[in-house]
Structure formats: C-alpha cells, structure tokens
Amino acid sequence: MIETQNEIRVKNQYYFTRMILAYVFGRYELAAEMADEYRKVVPTMRNPRLANEILYLALIALASADEEAKSEARDAAAVALTELEGWLGASQWNFAHKVKLLKAEIAFHDGYVADAATLYDDAIRIAGEHRFVHEQALACERCGIFYSTSGNPRIAGGYFTRACEYYLKWGAKRKASDLFQQRISNER
C-alpha cells in the first residue's frame, strides 16, 4: 500500500513530537527509538523544522549514547553543530542559543567542565534575551544535569528550580512537575 502525502506528514509529525517529548522528559532510549523511526520518514518529507531537527537529533545522540557509541554520537553532534552554525548567518536571533546549547552539551560530553558551564550560561542568557522560554528552560535543565553529574548538587538545584520556573512560564505544567519530582526533591 502506498502512503499518501498526508499520511507521511502525520507520521513525520508523530515521530518528531514523540522524539522531542521523550528527550525533554529524560527518556533517552525512547527518544533514540523515535529518532530512528523519524529518520525513516524524513527523507520523504522535509519541513521547516530543520534546525530543531538538527539540534534535537544531536542532543538525543549525546544523551542516549552508551560507552560503545560515544565516539559516534560525538561525531554526529559535531556535524550537527557545523550545520547549526551555518544557520547563524540567516538569523542570530533564532539560532545563537541553539548553537550555544549544543556546544555546551558537546563540552560536557568531552569533559570540558569550565567550557560547558560558560556555554550553558550563554545559552540560557541568549534564549531569554530572544524570548525562547522553552529552550531557556531546557538549557537550565541540562545545566542542572551537568552540575548534578559533576558533583555540585546545590548549584544543580538552582538551575533545576529556574528550569521549572521557565517551564511554568511557557505553560508546560506537567514538565515542571516531572522535573520537580525527578530532580529538585532529590537534590534536597
């Protein structure tokens, strides 16, 4: 049976949305599965989400990589970073915070603690200045995970609290509640 364009479009939207939601809720294996399914549909359907596609596929690759796949994930993130940096010429406003967040995640992945800390703060600041509240929340959450993993629970708690505030500002009450339950109540 041949799928119609509309069926392909719906499938594309379904996997893209599930991929991002799984990532945002910290379910990295499910996000990786959805990313694989999304990639099967993407060649038949390009859309205006390309920059977000590039960003989230890279973030998912880094977050879901086990020891064996770390190098491959790092390479995929580097390619994605180069692509996103190419978009900066079109609009610093729309893409600068995405580039900073991906650079922060790569620095975290590579163990460059000082660089990661600075890049996360840059991503948070720029996303806020440009009114991307949802990505400001995500950058705060990822920064909190960075500090938590680095053995700084007090600093992590501050970033998780800010992330909850931004998620609530964005209207993502369920995500804020999930983050509070998973991270903030555990950091205390």
C-alpha positions as CSV (number, residue, x, y, z in Angstrom):
1,M,0.0,0.0,0.0
2,I,1.3,3.4,-0.9
3,E,1.1,6.1,1.7
4,T,-0.4,9.4,0.8
5,Q,1.5,12.6,1.4
6,N,-0.9,13.4,4.3
7,E,-0.2,10.1,6.0
8,I,3.5,10.6,5.6
9,R,3.2,14.1,7.1
10,V,1.2,12.8,10.1
11,K,3.8,10.1,10.7
12,N,6.6,12.6,10.4
13,Q,4.9,14.9,13.0
14,Y,4.1,12.0,15.3
15,Y,7.7,10.7,15.5
16,F,9.2,14.2,15.7
17,T,6.9,15.2,18.6
18,R,7.4,11.9,20.5
19,M,11.2,12.2,19.9
20,I,11.3,15.7,21.5
21,L,8.9,14.8,24.3
22,A,10.9,11.7,25.2
23,Y,14.1,13.8,25.3
24,V,12.6,16.6,27.3
25,F,11.3,14.1,29.9
26,G,14.7,12.4,30.1
27,R,13.7,9.1,28.4
28,Y,16.7,9.0,26.2
29,E,16.3,5.4,25.0
30,L,12.8,6.1,23.8
31,A,14.0,9.3,22.2
32,A,16.6,7.4,20.3
33,E,14.0,4.9,19.1
34,M,11.7,7.7,18.0
35,A,14.7,9.4,16.3
36,D,15.3,6.2,14.3
37,E,11.7,6.0,13.3
38,Y,11.7,9.7,12.4
39,R,14.8,9.3,10.2
40,K,12.9,6.6,8.2
41,V,10.2,9.1,7.4
42,V,12.3,12.3,7.0
43,P,13.9,11.5,3.6
44,T,10.4,11.6,2.1
45,M,9.3,14.8,3.9
46,R,11.4,17.9,4.6
47,N,9.8,20.6,6.5
48,P,10.5,24.0,8.2
49,R,11.6,22.2,11.5
50,L,15.0,21.5,10.1
51,A,17.0,23.5,12.6
52,N,15.1,21.9,15.5
53,E,15.5,18.5,13.9
54,I,19.3,19.0,13.7
55,L,19.5,20.2,17.3
56,Y,17.3,17.5,18.9
57,L,18.8,14.6,16.9
58,A,22.3,15.7,18.2
59,L,21.1,16.2,21.8
60,I,19.5,12.8,21.7
61,A,22.6,11.1,20.2
62,L,24.7,12.6,23.0
63,A,22.3,11.8,25.8
64,S,21.5,8.2,24.7
65,A,25.0,7.1,23.8
66,D,26.4,4.2,25.8
67,E,30.2,3.7,26.1
68,E,30.4,1.9,22.7
69,A,28.5,4.7,20.8
70,K,30.1,7.7,22.5
71,S,32.5,8.4,19.6
72,E,29.8,8.0,17.0
73,A,27.5,10.3,19.0
74,R,30.2,12.9,19.3
75,D,30.8,12.8,15.6
76,A,27.1,13.2,14.8
77,A,27.0,16.2,17.2
78,A,30.0,17.8,15.5
79,V,28.3,17.5,12.1
80,A,25.0,18.9,13.6
81,L,27.0,21.8,15.2
82,T,28.5,22.7,11.8
83,E,25.1,22.7,10.3
84,L,23.6,24.8,13.0
85,E,26.5,27.3,12.8
86,G,25.6,27.7,9.1
87,W,22.2,28.9,10.1
88,L,23.6,31.7,12.2
89,G,24.1,33.8,9.0
90,A,20.4,33.6,8.4
91,S,19.4,34.6,11.9
92,Q,21.5,35.0,15.1
93,W,18.2,35.7,16.9
94,N,16.8,32.2,16.1
95,F,19.9,30.1,16.3
96,A,22.6,31.5,18.6
97,H,21.1,29.9,21.7
98,K,20.7,26.5,20.0
99,V,24.4,26.7,18.9
100,K,25.5,27.5,22.5
101,L,23.4,24.7,24.0
102,L,24.8,22.1,21.6
103,K,28.3,23.4,22.2
104,A,27.7,23.1,26.0
105,E,26.4,19.5,25.6
106,I,29.5,18.6,23.5
107,A,31.8,20.2,26.0
108,F,30.0,18.3,28.8
109,H,30.3,15.1,26.8
110,D,34.0,15.7,26.2
111,G,34.7,16.6,29.9
112,Y,35.5,20.3,29.4
113,V,33.8,21.4,32.6
114,A,34.7,25.1,32.6
115,D,33.7,25.5,28.9
116,A,30.4,23.6,29.4
117,A,29.5,25.8,32.4
118,T,30.1,29.0,30.4
119,L,28.3,27.8,27.3
120,Y,25.2,26.7,29.3
121,D,25.0,30.1,30.9
122,D,25.4,31.7,27.4
123,A,22.6,29.5,26.0
124,I,20.3,30.4,28.9
125,R,21.0,34.1,28.7
126,I,20.6,34.3,24.9
127,A,17.4,32.2,24.8
128,G,16.0,34.5,27.5
129,E,17.0,37.7,25.6
130,H,15.4,36.3,22.4
131,R,12.3,35.1,24.3
132,F,12.7,31.4,23.6
133,V,11.4,30.4,27.0
134,H,11.1,26.7,26.3
135,E,14.7,26.5,25.2
136,Q,15.8,28.6,28.1
137,A,14.1,26.0,30.4
138,L,15.7,23.2,28.5
139,A,19.2,24.8,28.8
140,C,18.6,25.4,32.5
141,E,17.6,21.7,33.0
142,R,20.6,20.4,31.0
143,C,22.9,22.7,33.0
144,G,21.4,21.3,36.2
145,I,22.1,17.8,35.0
146,F,25.6,18.9,34.2
147,Y,26.2,20.2,37.7
148,S,24.5,17.3,39.3
149,T,26.7,14.9,37.4
150,S,29.7,17.0,38.3
151,G,29.0,16.6,42.0
152,N,27.6,20.1,42.6
153,P,24.0,19.4,43.8
154,R,23.5,22.8,45.3
155,I,24.3,24.6,42.0
156,A,22.3,22.0,40.1
157,G,19.3,22.6,42.3
158,G,19.3,26.3,41.4
159,Y,19.3,25.5,37.7
160,F,16.6,22.9,38.1
161,T,14.5,25.5,40.0
162,R,15.0,28.1,37.3
163,A,14.1,25.4,34.7
164,C,10.8,24.7,36.5
165,E,10.0,28.4,36.6
166,Y,10.7,28.8,32.8
167,Y,8.7,25.6,32.0
168,L,5.8,27.0,34.0
169,K,6.1,30.4,32.3
170,W,5.9,28.5,28.9
171,G,2.8,26.7,30.1
172,A,4.4,23.2,30.5
173,K,3.0,22.4,33.9
174,R,3.4,18.6,33.5
175,K,7.1,19.0,32.6
176,A,7.7,21.4,35.5
177,S,6.0,18.9,37.9
178,D,8.1,16.0,36.4
179,L,11.3,17.9,36.8
180,F,10.5,18.9,40.4
181,Q,9.7,15.3,41.3
182,Q,12.7,13.8,39.5
183,R,15.4,16.4,40.3
184,I,14.6,19.1,42.8
185,S,13.1,16.9,45.5
186,N,16.0,14.5,45.1
187,E,18.7,17.3,45.3
188,R,17.4,18.5,48.7
